[in-house]
Amino acid sequence: MSTTLVAFPVIKDARKFHLEKGRRWTVVEHILLEALAKSDWSIKALTDASSLPRRVVLEVVIRLMRAGWVELKSHSQGIIFCSTPRGRVYATREELPPVTRSTSRYMGYAVDLFCGNVFRARDLITVTEDQWRTRREQGAWAELPAHVDQDSALPDVRVLADKLLESDEHLTRVEVQDWRPHRRFAIVSVRNGAIDGGLGEIISDDLKSAILAAADAAQRNVTPVLPRPRSDGQTGNRILHRDHQISFRTDDIIVGGHDHSVALNRLLAKARHRVIVHSTFIRGDKIDEYVGWFTQAIQKGAIVDVLWGQSKERDGVNDTRKAASALKEAVSHRGFQDRIRVHTTPTRSHAKIILADTGDLGSFSAIVGSCNWLYTDFKSADVSIRLHDANIVSDVAFDLAELARPRDGQIPELSVELVRLGYYLAGLGPSASSRGTARIITAPEHARIFTDAREEAQEKMLLVSHRLDAAAKPAIIKMGSSSQNGGPVLLQAMYERADTLGREAQVELAAWANGKGVRLIQRQKTHGKALAWDADNVLISSLNMLSADPGDREPRNEIGVLIRAPNAARVLHNAFENAVQNSEVPA
């Protein structure tokens, strides 16, 4: 069979990355150094006591010797090892200092516009459009279409780091420069049903299948049937969120204004190192109160970053931008500008997140949900989830790193810091005591969760949304379909506002929903955004699921957490069903 050339569109770019290169120490190495600091050991005795393979113990001891922290001695019974004075000092620290050197280099990369895979620039043969037109005159050819919009193709920082950096390299900074990617075509050769040059071993299955299908169709002179990219926004240039084991407690679900106020105060009281707040809006009449909140954290040594997402224009004035500037001015007036950093550029996200340490630089927690921390009066029925297991908190850090990036594609220091934090937390491993799972859900993934809930629900389903409009119909249809899965299911949808619907339209929509088996309930002060089904499954989010249908161009416009754990949903069922019975929302 003759060779077929297949091209797929890509964008190419290059950045200057500043790195720390060198090994970081593991927990095992730290433990063995502590043992050697307390007494002298032979390799055999250390192997027996640690239950580690002799080869592993020997390699660790050699690495510790190279660092100057361990030395060997002659003994009547043979060679023994002990720590040096410097090694004994480092053995007492919470972490061993890494042995690294600073370096920097330009690294080029390419993003395919068919399904978003990220490549090292050297892995692809790329040509201009004119060059591709010339090449395809030489024989059979095929071309894949672009499905990823070029404006949203900029890869996540973690994806870039995973692809471009070596295992012993750690990102410290990315130089600021214009992001001006070049549009190119990557060319691969397909011969006898296989991709030449080894590229087939490093590309995703989706891209590989599309290339082979296009080549086969070109040989047979028929129209190719190509796989479509995923519809939930999880392209190759984005972080892929996975389920993590968590040590869930029912009080990790925060319901109501009072409990959110308590959770915020406790979080700020514990923090001694870092606090990052992302609130959709900022109120201009509570600036002094916000400064007071953050002062308690910075007095203990913390640095606070304030991010905000959106603002409504009123008479040509952007209220939240104005409030952010006022908060920044108030911070500067008190001399706290180096400790409380207020960002004046919006993230354009509706997400509500707080990430903070718990008093220990190695331990962080996060709160994700519906609470506008810098706008709320803590009187509404908000719903949030408190996360304190390292693996899921690491995903929150990675997503905040992307929210902190400006629209021009730069990678600021805060983003790099959050990526480093994410890697650190991910390296701590899963929770020791698992009572459930949690996964970050971005905007386009919410639709899939609705489908899962519809297929799984057996007893009851509750949807809570601040707003209601005509866009609620698909969600109500999916809820109503769940009642056909094995018997009657109690279906309720609660909301507060229906600004775009007149009273008559609301009544008609409620009657229509009732015909689908869904009871629409309007209650004041309902600001939560959640979907709970049966006893153990709940999605807590920033998305108004009865009024918004987000696309995948801006996946972090909305962020939620899916929890599957004993009685996770029952917390919401109890709170809001009691509210209905008492004709009030929870305080």
N, C-alpha and C positions, 0 to 999 in steps of 0.2 A: 504493500500500500504506500502511496506517495505521501510526502510530508504536507501537513496543513498548518498554516500560520494562523494563530488565534491572538487577537489583540483585546485588551481590556483597558478602559480608561483609568488613569491614576492621577493623583497630584503628588508632586515632589517638593520637599523642603529640606532645609538644613538648619541646625541650631548649634550654638556653642554651649556645651554642657560642662559645668564645673563639678568635679567629683572628688570623693575621698576613695582612694584605692588601697585595699589591704583587707586582711581578715578581721572579723569581729569574733569575739570569744563566745563560746557556747556555755550553757549552764553546766554541762559535764566537766568542761575544762576548769570552770570556776570551782566546782566542788572538789576536784582533785588537787587544785592549788591550795584550797583551804586545808585539806588533809595533810599535804606536805608542809604547810606552815605550822601545823600543830606537832608533827613528829616526823622522824625519818622513816622512809619506806624503801624496800626493795621492789622491783617490778612484780615479782611473784606475789608478795604480800599485798601490794596495791591491787593486783588483779583479783586475788581471792576476796579481798574485803569489798571491792566495788561490784563484783560479779560481771564485769565488763570483759570482753575478749582481750587477750594479751596484746594483740596487735594494736587495738584502739588505745589501750593504756600507754603503750610505748610511743605511739604517734603524738599523743597529748603531751607526754613528758618532754619529748623532743621539742615540740612547739613552745612549751613554757621555758625550756632552756634557751632557745633562740631569742626569746623576749628578755632574757636576763633575770627571770624570776625563779628559776630552779637551777640547782647545781648538783653534781655528783660527788660522792666521797668514797674513798676506799675504806673498807671495813674488814675485820677479821673473817667475817662470814661472806664477804663478797662486796659488790658495788651497791651502794644505797644512794637514794636521792633525797634532797631536802630543799626548802625554799631559801632564797637569798633574803637579806634584810629588806630589799625593795619588794620582793615577792610577798613577804609577810604583810607589808603595808597594803598592797593591792588586794590581798586575799580578804581583808576586812571590809572592802567596799561593796556596795550593792551591785555594781557592775564593774567588770574589768575594762580598763581603757583600751580602745582598739588601737592596733598598731597599723596606722594608715599614713599615706602621704597624699597631699593635695595635687591634683592635676586637672587639666581641661583639654577638650578637643572638640572640633566640629564633627557632628554626626548627621549624615543625611538619611532620610527615610521617605517612604512612599506609602500612600493609602490608596487601595483600589476602590474605585467608585461603583463597583458592582455589588459588593457586600461588606466593604469596610475593613478588609484585612490590612494590617500594618506590616511593612517589610523594611528591612535594611535596604538602603539605596543600592548597595552592591549586589543584592540578591536578584535584581530584575534588569532585564535589557529594556531600556525605554527609548522611544523615538518621538519626534514631533509628529504632528498630524500630516504635514507634507511628506515626511520620510515614510510614514506608514502607507500613504497612498502609493508611493513608489514601490515599496516592498510587496504590496499585495498584487501588483501586476505580474509577479513572478510565478504565480501558481494559485492553488486552492487557498482560500482564506475565509476567516469568520471574525466577527467583531461582537463583543458583549456590550450590552447597553449600560448606561450609568443609572443606578438606582439610589445611590447615596448623594444627597445634595452637597455640592462643593463647599457651601458656606457652613455646613454642619459636619464636615469631614475631619476637622482638626482633632487629632487623637487625644484621649485622656492622658494626663501626665503619667499615671501608673502604667498604662499600656505602652507608652513610649519607653519608659524606664525598663520595663520587662523585656521589650524587644531589643533595645539598643545597648543596654549596660551588661557588663560581665557580672558573674556571681559575686566577685569581690569588690564591686564598685558601688558606691552609694552617692546618690545625687545630693548636691549641696546648693546649686544655683544654676539657673539658665539665663544667659545674657539676654537683655531686652533688645529686640530687633523687630522690624516689620515682618509680619507673616504674609509673605507674598508667594504662595505656592504656584508652581508651574504645572500646567495641564499637559500631560503626556499620555502616550499609549505604551503599555508594557506588552511585549511580544513573546509568545512561547511557541515552540514547535511541537506538534503532535504527530507521532509516527507509530503505526500499528497499535492504535488505541492507548498509547502511553505518552506522557509529557516528557520531552527530552530535557537533559541538563540537570536533573535532580530537583527541579522546582516542585515537582509533584509531591515530594516528601515533606515540604514545609508549608504548603498552602492548605487552607481549610477545605473540608469535604465539599461545602457548597460551591466554592470557586472551582475546585477540581472537577466536580460533576458538570458544571456549566461549560467549562473549557472543552471537556471531552464530548459533551453533547453537541456543542457548536461545531467542533471539528468533524464529528460523524455526519452531521447534517450537511456540512459543506461538501464532503466527499460524495454524498448521495444527492446533492443538489435539491434539498428539501428545506422547508422552514424549520429551524430548531425549536424544540420545546425545552425551555430553560427553567430551572428552579427559581422561584421568587425569593427575594430576601425575607427575613423574618419580619413579622408585622408588629412586634412588641418593642422595637427600638434597640434590641440587643445586637448591634452590629459589631464587627471585629475591632473597630476603633474605640469601643466603649468598654468599661469595666463590666464583666459578667458577674452579677450577684448570685450567690448561692445560699442555700440553707445552712445555718450554723446551729450547733447545739448550744442551748442557753440554760442557765440555772434560774428558771422563771419562778416568780412569786406573784400571786394575784395582786398584791399591792404595788407591783411594778406598773400596772395600768392605772393611770391617773385620770380621774373623772371629776369635773367641776372646778369652778374658779378658785375656791378656797384651797383645795388640794394642790392646784398648780402653783399658787402663791407659796405654799409651804415647801413644795419641791424645789422651787427656784431659790428660796432663801437657804435651804439646806445645801444645795449645790454650791452656791457662792460662798457659804460659810466654810466649806471643806477645801475649796480650791486654793492651792498655794503656788501654782506654776502657770497654767494656761486655761483660759476661758474663751470660747468662740461662740458667739450668739448670731443666729440668722433669724431675723424677724421680717415678715413681709412688709409691715408698715412700722413707722415710728411716730409717736404722738409728740407734738410740739409743746403741749402744756404740762408735760411731766419730766422735763429735762433734768431738773434738780434731783428728782426722785431716782432717775436712772443713774446719775452720777453717784448718788449715795449707795445704790446697790453695788456698783462695781468697786467703789472705794474699799469696801470690806474685803474684797478679794485682793486688790493690789497692795493693801497694807500688809498682807501676808506674803507678798512677793510675786503675785500672779501678774501676767500680762493678758489684757482683754482685747479681743478684736470684735468689732460690731459690724455685721453685714446686714444689708436690707435688700428687699427684692423688688417691690413695686410701689407705684404711687398713682393716684388719680389726679388729673389736672383739673383745677377749679379756677376759672377766670385766668387761665394761662399760668397758674402757679402750681408747681409740683410740690405738694404738701410734704411728702416724706423726704424728698431731697432737702427741702427747707428745714425740716426738723433735724435731719442728720447733720446739716451744717451748724445748726444751733447747738446740738449736742457736742459736736467737735469743738466749737468755740468755748462752750462751758468747760469742757475738759482742759482745753489749753489755758483758760483763765485760771484754773486751779493748779496748773503746772503738771498735769497728769498725762500730757500728750504722748509721752514715751511709754506709758503703761496702759492707757486706754486708747486704742487706735480705732477711730470711727471712719469707715470707708464711705466715701461720698458718691461712688459709682454704683448704680443698682445692679443686682445679679439677674433681675427679671424673673426671679423664681417666686413661687407662692409657698415654698417650703418653710417650715418652722422647726428650728433645730437649736439645741444647745449641746456643746461638747466641752467637758471640763475634767481636769484631774481630780482625784479624790483625796488629795493631800499627799500623795506619793507620785513622783514623776513617772513611775512605771505603771500607774493604774488610772484608767479614765472611765467615765460614764457619759452617756448621752441621753437626751430626751428628744423624741421625735413625735410630732402629732399636729394638732390644729391650733395650738395656742400662739397668738401673736404676742410674744413676750414683751415687746416694747410698744404695744398699743392697747392691750387688754386692760380692763378695769377689774379683772379677776372676779367677775360676777356671772359670766356665761358658762354654759355646760360644754367646756372643751374636753377633748379626749386626747391623751398622749400615752406613750409607752416609754418607760425608763429602761435603758439598756446598760448592763454593766459587765457583760462578758466580752473579753478582748477581741475575739474574732468578728463579732457583729459590730462592735464599736469601731474596729479598723475600717469597715466598709463605710461607716458614717464619716470618718476622717477623709477617706478617698473622695467621697462625694462632695464634702465641703471644700476640698482642694479644687474641684472643678467649679463650684459656685464662686470661689474667690478669684477666678480668672476673669479679666476684662474681656469685652467683646472683640478686641483687636487681636486676640489669640496669644497674648503674652503669657508667660508663666512667672508670676510674681513670687517673692520670697515666702509669702504666707502659703501659697499653694505647694511649694517645695517642702516647707516645714510639715504641712499636713500629710503629704505623701510619705515623708520619712516616718512620721508618727504612725501612719497606717501600716507601713511595713513592719515597724517594731511591734505593734499590737498583734498583727497577723502571725508574727513569729512566736508569740507566747503560747500558741496551741489552743485546743478546744477547752471548753469549760470542764472542770473536774467533776461537777455534779450536774448532769443533764436532766432537765425536766421538760424539755420541749425544744422546738426549733424556731428560728426567726430568720427572715430574709428581707433585705431592702427591696422596695417596689418603686420603680420610677414611673413617670406619667403614663407612657403607653402600655405598661404592663398591667395596669389596673383592670383593663378589659378582660384579660385572661383570668384574673382572680374572680371576677364575676362569673365567668363560665365554670370555674372549678366549684364555686359556692353553689351554683345552680345544680350541678351534677351530684354534689355530695350531701346537700341539706336533707335531713330526715325529720327534724322536729320544728325548728323555728329559724327565722332569719330576720335580722334587724339592720336597717340601713339608716344612718344618721348623716344629714347633710345640712349645712348652714343655709344653702339656697336651693330653690326649686324653680325650674322653668321648663319649657317644652322639651329640652334636651333630656329630661328625665325618662322619657318613654322607653328608650332601649333598656335602661337599667330596670325599670318596672316590669317590662316584658320578661327579662331574664329571671327576675325574682319570682314572677308568677309561674314560669315554666318549672321551677323547682318543686312545686306542689304536686307535680305529676310523677315524681321519682319514686314513690312508694307510699303514698298516703298523704293526709292533710298536713300541711306545714303552716305554722303561724307566721305570717308575713306582715311586717310593719316597716314603714318608711317615715322618719320624722325629719322635719325641717322647721326653720324659723321664718325665712323671708322668701317672697315670690315677687320681687320688684317688677319683673318684666311681664307678669301676668295680672290681668284685672281680676276682680273678685269672681265674676262670672266664669272666666277661663279657669280659675282655680277650682271652682265647684265642678266644672265639666271634667277637668283632669282627675280630680278625686273620684268621681263616679266611674270614669273610664278605668282607673287603677283598681277600684273595687271589683270591677268586672273581671280583672285579671287575678283576683284573690289577694291584692295588696291593699292594706289600709294606710292611707296617707294621713299623717297627724301633724298639725301645725302647733308648735309650742314656742313661746318666747324664750329668748336667751339660749337657744340651741345653736352653738357654734362648732360642735364636734363634727368630725368627718370620719366615719367608721362603717365597716360592714362586718357583722358578726353572724355566724351560723352554727347551730347546734350548741354544744357546751364548750368546745375547745378551740374554735377557729375564729380568728378576728384579724381584720385588716384595719390598722389605724393610720390615718393619712392626713395630708393637707388638701386633698382633692375634694371639691364639692361634687359628689357623685350623682347628685340629682340636677346638676346644672352645667357641668363641664364635660367635654369630650376631647381630651388632650391629644395632640398629634405626637409624632416621634422626632420632630426636628429639634425640639428642646426637651430632652428626656427628663432633665432635673427641674423642670417647671413645677412639678409636684413630686413629693417624696413621701412614701409611707413605709410601714413595716408590717409584714405578714407574720403573725404568731400562731403557732399550733402547739398548744400546751394545755394541761388539765385545767379546766374551769376558766380559761382565758376569756372566752366569749360570755360566759355566765356573768362576769362582772358587769359587762355592758347591758346584758338583758335585764339584770336585776335593777341597775341604776335607772334605766330609761323606762322600764315597765312600771316601776314604782312612781316615776314622774308622771306617767300617763294616768295612773290610778288616782294620784293625788292632784292631778291637774296643775302640775308645776314641774319645772325642770330641777335636776339636782343642783345644790348650791356649790 
